[in-house]
Amino acid sequence: MSRRRRRPQPAGPFETTITALANDGRGIGRVPEADPAADPGKVIFIDGALPGESVTFMRVRNRSDFAEGRLESVLTPSADRIEPPCVHAGYCGGCKLQHLDPQAQLREKQQQLLDALTRIGRVTPDTVLPPLTGPTLGYRRRARLSVRDVPAKGRVLVGFRERDKPYVADIEACEVIVPELGHRLMELSEALGRLSIRAEIPQIEIAYGDDSAALTIRCLAMPTEADRAELRRLEQMLDVQIYLQPGGLDSIEPLDPPARPLSYRLPEDDITLAFEPQDFIQVNGPINRQLVLQALDALMLKPGDRVLELFAGLGNFTLPIARRGALVHAVEGDAALVARADANARRNGLDAQITTEVANLFEAAADWQWPGQHFDVALLDPPRAGAAECLDALAATGVQRVVYVSCHPATLARDVGRLVHDHGFVCEQAGVIDMFPQTAHVESMAVLSRGH
């Protein structure tokens, strides 16, 4: 019979000084001499600790190249430490940085971006763009919430996971989700608790447009007629359209067709973008509007310019670029998003200026249509993996300017470095976009021009 391996007991408490913030929001210190079992001087990560603070901690993990600690007390607090705006901060895993002043969050994120560009890309931008800022609470219009029926607690839990644990956090409200839902999680919990299939619902995805909203309920068992009646009451109470997802993404259907359309506006360019509940949209509406305007300014468009847009999605940048008089070739790997982009172009009267292409930009270029064509400027907005597979083909199109929007500083720095060192571009500008306040997530932009 095998014995169950015992989890190592925490060691400490010990004291250390925090010197920096890691990319995941944890404080970075050094293992002190008082803890010889963990190799004094080794890096230790401590959740909840801030740069400049002296803290006490319990060491909870000791790995070969680093250790991890649990914050016990703050002996000397940072001047940037604040009282978190949410009572669940430190317990709920949805946010990592509520204890850090929002302006300090931006400084840390900007420094992470610049450090990545220097260390990974070996690039220093000519100009650091000021951060794009907006609301720090109630901004999140897209989110995936975990759901768990917990009889011992007498209710269905709805929220993010606990910090560094697999359990659904027992929270009553969320301060970063749009308040129309974030402040009504208990009502949602109670309604789900009245369903016969409450134990068969693992998650709910929310999507809020400007004038309508959707809740997509992942259900491992189909609701009964009584459940459907309860869900209709929930729709009315929260003023949302409920969708059911019994299988993959292609199984998503509205509870009661026809579905209420979802859309958001980019008022500066008189554009309305329709989307489906499962579609990718930027989670922060006010910041997205600023992001689009900054990208358009950076492209320095002239009427008739040919623009290559890679990872184009449903047209968030495509349509505003076309509105400025440019001709856009938009490339996206998700055929459903391309269909949505085409429909959005027609709806906004811009289809004559836009061509689209379905292409997997993470695979070999054999099936791509755009290489070999000439373009004047390019815009990229890839996922976290970056755009490494298409950089050579991009440079070969003759583009003179590139605007690169990124959700991961490391892959941005890698790709910017290649464009600079392999293809003769210059990094003119770089800066962060505060798309995810209160979290460690860093959204950023780099602007490159062809060197002369």
Residue pairs with C-beta under 8 A, 6 or more apart in sequence:
8 60
8 61
8 62
10 58
10 59
10 60
10 70
11 35
11 37
11 38
11 58
11 59
12 35
12 56
12 57
12 58
12 59
12 69
12 72
13 56
13 57
13 58
13 72
13 73
14 31
14 32
14 34
14 35
14 56
14 57
14 58
14 59
14 69
15 32
15 34
15 54
15 55
15 56
15 57
15 75
16 29
16 30
16 31
16 32
16 44
16 46
16 54
16 55
16 57
16 69
17 29
17 30
17 52
17 53
17 54
17 55
18 27
18 28
18 29
18 46
18 49
18 50
18 51
18 52
18 53
18 54
18 55
19 28
19 29
19 30
19 51
20 27
20 28
20 51
21 27
21 28
21 50
21 51
21 108
21 112
22 28
22 45
23 112
23 409
23 440
23 442
24 45
24 96
24 440
25 47
25 96
25 97
25 439
25 440
26 45
26 46
26 47
26 48
26 49
26 96
27 45
27 46
27 47
27 48
27 49
27 50
27 51
27 53
27 55
27 71
28 43
28 44
28 45
28 46
29 43
29 44
29 46
29 49
29 55
29 57
29 69
30 40
30 41
30 42
30 43
30 44
31 38
31 39
31 40
31 41
31 42
31 43
31 44
31 59
31 67
32 40
33 40
35 59
37 62
38 44
38 59
38 62
38 67
39 67
42 65
42 66
42 67
43 65
43 66
43 67
44 57
44 59
44 66
44 67
44 68
44 69
45 66
45 67
45 68
45 69
46 55
46 57
46 68
46 69
46 70
46 71
47 70
47 71
47 96
47 163
47 164
48 71
48 90
48 99
49 55
49 57
49 71
49 74
50 77
50 78
50 80
50 81
50 99
50 100
51 78
51 108
52 76
52 78
52 79
52 80
53 74
53 75
53 76
53 77
53 78
53 81
54 74
54 75
54 76
55 71
55 72
55 73
55 74
55 75
56 71
56 72
56 73
56 75
57 69
57 70
57 71
57 72
58 69
58 70
58 72
59 67
59 68
59 69
60 68
60 69
60 70
61 67
61 68
74 81
80 100
80 101
80 104
81 99
81 100
81 101
82 99
82 100
82 101
83 99
84 90
84 98
84 99
85 98
85 137
85 175
86 92
86 95
86 98
86 173
86 174
86 175
86 176
88 169
88 171
88 172
88 173
88 174
89 95
89 98
89 99
90 98
90 99
90 163
91 162
91 163
91 169
91 171
92 159
92 160
92 162
92 163
92 169
92 171
92 174
93 160
93 161
93 162
93 163
93 164
93 165
93 169
94 159
94 160
94 169
94 174
94 176
94 439
95 176
95 438
95 439
96 438
96 439
96 440
97 105
97 438
97 439
97 440
98 438
100 108
102 133
102 136
102 434
102 437
102 438
105 434
105 437
105 438
106 131
106 133
106 432
106 434
109 131
109 432
109 434
109 442
110 128
110 131
110 431
110 432
112 409
112 442
113 409
113 412
113 413
113 430
113 431
113 432
113 442
113 444
114 124
114 125
114 128
114 430
116 409
116 410
116 412
116 413
117 123
117 124
117 125
117 409
117 412
117 413
117 416
117 417
117 427
117 430
117 446
118 124
119 413
120 410
120 413
120 414
120 417
121 412
121 413
121 414
121 415
121 416
121 417
121 418
121 420
121 427
122 417
122 420
122 421
123 413
123 416
123 417
123 420
123 427
124 427
125 427
125 428
125 429
125 430
125 446
126 426
126 427
126 428
126 429
127 428
127 429
127 430
128 429
128 430
128 431
129 294
129 429
129 430
129 431
129 432
129 445
130 431
131 431
131 432
131 433
131 434
132 287
132 290
132 291
132 294
132 431
132 432
132 433
132 434
133 287
133 434
134 284
134 286
134 287
134 290
134 434
135 284
135 286
135 437
136 434
136 437
136 438
137 175
137 176
137 437
137 438
138 175
138 176
138 177
138 178
138 179
138 182
139 176
139 178
139 283
139 284
139 285
139 286
139 287
139 437
140 176
140 177
140 178
140 182
140 283
140 284
141 178
141 206
141 207
141 208
141 209
141 281
141 283
141 284
141 285
142 205
142 206
142 207
142 208
142 281
142 283
143 177
143 205
143 206
143 283
144 203
144 204
144 205
144 206
145 158
145 159
145 160
145 203
145 204
145 205
145 206
146 157
146 158
146 159
146 160
146 161
146 168
146 202
146 203
147 156
147 157
147 158
147 168
147 192
147 201
147 202
147 203
147 204
148 156
148 157
148 167
148 168
148 202
149 156
149 157
149 192
149 193
149 198
149 199
149 201
150 156
150 157
150 168
150 170
153 170
155 189
155 190
155 193
156 189
156 192
156 193
156 198
156 201
157 168
157 169
157 170
157 171
157 189
158 168
158 185
158 188
158 189
158 192
158 204
159 168
159 169
159 170
159 171
159 174
159 185
160 168
160 169
160 171
160 174
161 167
161 168
161 169
162 168
162 169
163 169
171 185
172 185
172 186
173 182
173 183
173 184
173 185
173 186
174 182
174 185
175 182
175 438
176 182
176 437
176 438
176 439
177 206
178 208
180 208
180 213
180 238
180 239
181 188
181 206
181 208
181 213
181 238
181 240
184 238
187 237
187 238
188 204
188 234
188 238
191 230
191 231
191 233
191 234
191 237
192 198
192 201
194 230
195 201
195 223
195 227
195 230
195 231
196 223
196 224
196 226
196 227
197 219
197 220
197 221
197 222
197 223
197 224
197 227
200 219
200 220
200 221
201 217
201 218
201 219
201 220
202 218
202 220
203 218
204 215
204 216
204 217
204 218
205 215
205 216
205 218
205 277
205 278
206 213
206 214
206 215
206 216
207 213
207 214
207 216
207 262
207 275
207 277
207 278
207 279
207 281
208 214
209 261
209 262
209 263
209 264
209 275
210 263
210 264
210 265
210 285
211 263
212 240
212 241
212 260
212 261
212 262
212 263
213 238
213 239
213 240
213 241
213 262
214 240
214 241
214 242
214 243
214 259
214 260
214 262
214 277
215 234
215 238
215 240
215 241
215 242
215 243
216 242
216 243
216 244
216 245
216 252
216 277
216 278
217 231
217 242
217 243
217 244
217 245
218 245
219 244
219 245
219 246
220 246
222 244
222 246
223 231
223 244
228 255
231 242
231 255
232 242
232 255
232 256
234 240
234 242
235 241
235 242
235 255
241 254
241 255
241 259
241 260
242 254
242 255
243 252
243 253
243 254
243 255
243 259
243 277
244 252
244 253
244 254
244 255
245 251
245 252
249 278
252 277
252 278
261 274
262 274
262 275
262 276
262 277
263 272
263 273
263 274
263 275
264 272
264 273
264 275
264 281
264 285
265 271
265 272
265 273
266 272
266 273
266 289
266 292
266 316
266 319
266 320
267 289
268 289
268 292
268 293
268 320
269 292
269 319
269 320
269 323
269 324
270 323
270 348
271 319
271 320
271 323
271 348
272 344
272 347
272 348
273 281
273 314
273 315
273 316
273 319
273 344
274 314
274 340
274 343
274 344
274 347
275 281
275 314
275 340
276 336
276 340
279 313
279 314
279 336
279 337
279 340
280 313
280 314
280 337
281 288
281 313
281 314
281 316
282 288
282 291
282 316
282 435
283 435
283 436
284 434
284 435
284 436
287 433
287 434
287 435
288 316
288 435
290 433
291 405
291 433
291 435
291 443
291 445
292 316
292 317
292 320
294 433
294 445
295 317
295 379
295 403
295 405
295 445
296 317
296 320
296 321
296 324
298 401
298 403
298 429
298 445
298 447
299 307
299 321
299 377
299 379
299 401
299 403
300 377
300 401
301 307
301 321
301 324
301 325
301 326
301 377
302 325
302 326
302 376
303 324
303 325
303 326
304 325
304 326
304 327
305 325
305 326
305 327
305 376
305 377
306 326
306 327
306 329
306 373
306 374
306 375
306 376
307 321
307 326
307 327
307 328
307 329
307 375
307 376
307 377
307 378
307 379
308 329
308 331
308 370
308 373
308 375
308 377
308 378
308 379
308 394
308 397
308 399
309 317
309 318
309 321
309 328
309 329
309 330
309 331
309 378
309 379
309 380
309 381
310 331
310 361
310 378
310 379
310 380
310 381
310 382
310 387
310 390
310 394
311 331
311 332
311 333
311 361
311 380
311 381
311 382
311 383
311 387
312 318
312 330
312 331
312 332
312 337
312 338
312 341
312 356
312 381
313 332
313 334
313 337
313 341
313 381
314 337
314 340
314 341
314 344
315 330
315 340
315 341
315 344
315 345
315 354
316 381
317 379
317 381
318 328
318 330
318 341
318 345
318 354
319 344
319 345
319 348
319 350
319 354
321 328
321 379
322 328
322 345
322 350
322 353
322 354
323 348
323 350
325 353
326 353
327 353
327 354
327 355
328 353
328 354
328 355
329 354
329 355
329 356
329 357
329 370
329 373
329 375
330 338
330 341
330 354
330 355
330 356
330 357
331 356
331 357
331 359
331 361
331 368
331 370
332 338
332 341
332 356
332 357
332 358
332 359
333 358
333 359
333 360
333 361
333 362
334 358
335 358
338 356
338 357
338 358
341 354
341 356
342 351
342 354
342 356
345 351
345 353
345 354
345 356
357 368
357 369
357 370
359 367
359 368
359 369
359 370
360 367
361 368
361 382
361 387
361 389
361 390
362 385
362 389
363 389
364 389
365 371
365 389
365 390
365 393
368 390
368 393
370 393
370 397
371 393
371 396
371 397
372 396
372 397
373 397
374 397
374 398
375 397
375 398
375 399
376 398
376 399
376 400
376 401
377 399
377 400
377 401
377 402
377 403
378 394
378 397
378 399
378 401
378 402
378 403
379 402
379 403
379 404
379 405
380 387
380 394
380 402
380 403
380 404
380 405
381 405
381 406
382 406
382 411
383 407
384 407
384 408
384 411
385 408
385 411
386 406
386 408
386 411
386 412
386 414
386 415
387 394
387 404
387 411
387 415
388 411
388 414
388 415
388 418
391 415
391 418
391 419
391 422
391 423
392 422
392 423
394 402
395 419
395 422
395 423
395 425
399 450
400 449
400 450
401 447
401 448
401 449
401 450
402 419
402 425
402 447
402 448
402 449
403 445
403 446
403 447
403 448
404 412
404 415
404 416
404 445
404 446
404 447
404 448
405 433
405 443
405 444
405 445
406 412
406 443
406 444
406 445
406 446
407 435
407 441
407 442
407 443
408 442
409 442
409 444
412 444
412 446
416 427
416 430
416 446
416 448
419 425
419 448
420 426
420 427
420 448
424 450
424 451
425 448
425 449
425 450
425 451
426 448
426 449
426 450
426 451
427 446
427 447
427 448
428 447
428 448
428 449
429 445
429 446
429 447
430 444
430 445
430 446
430 447
431 444
431 445
432 442
432 443
432 444
433 443
433 444
433 445
434 443
435 441
435 443
436 443
